[in-house]
Amino acid sequence: MKLNIEQKTTLWSEGGKFCLDLAKLIFGGIILASIMKKDIDK
């Protein structure tokens, strides 16, 4: 598969966006898990 410069740039850009979205989901899950684990007395 032969890609030109524009296609490579787009591929790397979309891959970067995907990794950032994945990192946000992981950190959000960690924060939610820590909130759910906390014992809240009313």
C-alpha distances in whole Angstrom, upper triangle without the diagonal:
4,6,10,13,14,11,11,15,15,13,16,18,18,18,21,23,22,23,26,27,27,29,31,32,33,35,37,37,39,41,42,42,45,47,47,48,51,54,56,60,61
4,7,10,12,10,10,13,14,13,15,18,18,18,21,23,22,24,27,28,28,30,32,33,34,36,38,38,40,42,43,44,46,48,49,50,52,56,57,61,62
4,7,8,6,6,10,10,10,12,14,15,15,18,20,20,21,24,25,26,28,30,31,32,34,35,36,38,40,41,42,44,46,46,48,50,54,55,59,60
4,6,5,6,9,10,11,12,14,16,17,18,20,21,23,25,26,27,29,31,32,33,35,36,38,39,41,42,43,45,47,48,49,52,55,56,60,61
4,5,5,6,9,10,11,12,14,15,16,18,20,21,23,24,26,27,29,30,32,33,35,36,38,39,41,42,44,45,46,48,50,53,54,58,59
4,5,5,6,9,10,11,12,14,15,17,18,20,21,23,24,26,27,29,30,32,33,35,36,38,39,41,42,44,45,47,48,52,53,56,57
4,5,5,6,9,10,11,12,14,15,16,18,20,21,22,24,26,27,29,30,31,33,35,36,37,39,41,42,43,45,47,50,51,55,56
4,5,5,6,8,10,10,12,14,15,16,18,20,21,22,24,26,27,29,30,32,33,35,36,37,39,41,42,43,45,49,50,54,55
4,5,5,6,9,10,11,12,14,15,17,18,20,21,23,25,26,27,29,30,32,33,35,36,38,39,41,42,44,48,48,52,53
4,6,5,6,8,10,11,12,14,15,17,18,20,21,23,24,26,27,29,30,32,33,35,36,37,39,41,42,46,47,50,51
4,5,5,6,9,10,11,12,14,15,16,18,20,21,23,24,26,27,29,30,32,33,35,36,37,39,41,45,45,49,50
4,6,5,6,9,10,10,12,14,15,16,18,20,21,23,24,26,27,29,30,31,33,35,36,37,39,43,44,48,49
4,5,5,6,9,10,11,12,14,15,17,19,20,21,23,25,26,27,29,30,32,33,35,36,38,42,42,46,47
4,5,5,6,9,10,11,12,14,15,17,18,20,21,23,25,26,27,29,30,32,33,35,36,40,41,44,45
4,5,5,6,9,10,11,12,14,15,17,18,20,21,23,24,26,27,29,30,31,33,35,39,40,43,45
4,5,5,6,9,10,11,12,14,15,17,18,20,21,23,24,26,27,29,30,32,33,37,38,42,43
4,5,5,6,9,10,11,12,14,15,16,18,20,21,22,24,26,27,28,30,32,35,36,40,41
4,5,5,6,9,10,11,12,14,15,17,19,20,21,22,25,26,27,29,31,34,35,39,40
4,5,5,6,9,10,11,12,14,15,17,18,20,21,23,24,26,27,29,33,34,38,39
4,5,5,6,9,10,11,12,14,15,16,18,20,21,23,24,26,27,31,32,35,37
4,5,5,6,9,10,10,12,14,15,16,18,20,21,22,24,26,29,30,34,35
4,5,5,6,9,10,11,12,14,15,16,19,20,21,22,25,28,29,33,35
4,5,5,6,8,10,11,12,14,15,17,18,20,21,23,27,28,32,33
4,5,5,6,8,10,11,12,14,15,16,18,20,21,25,26,29,31
4,6,5,6,9,10,10,12,14,15,16,18,20,23,24,28,29
4,5,5,6,9,10,10,12,14,15,16,19,22,24,27,29
4,5,5,6,9,10,11,12,14,15,17,21,22,26,27
4,5,5,6,8,10,11,12,14,16,19,20,24,25
4,5,5,6,9,10,10,12,14,18,19,23,24
4,6,5,6,9,10,11,13,16,18,22,24
4,5,5,6,9,10,11,15,16,19,21
4,5,5,6,9,10,13,14,18,19
4,5,5,6,9,12,14,18,20
4,5,5,6,10,12,16,18
4,5,5,9,9,13,15
4,6,8,9,13,15
4,6,9,13,15
4,6,10,13
4,7,10
4,6
4
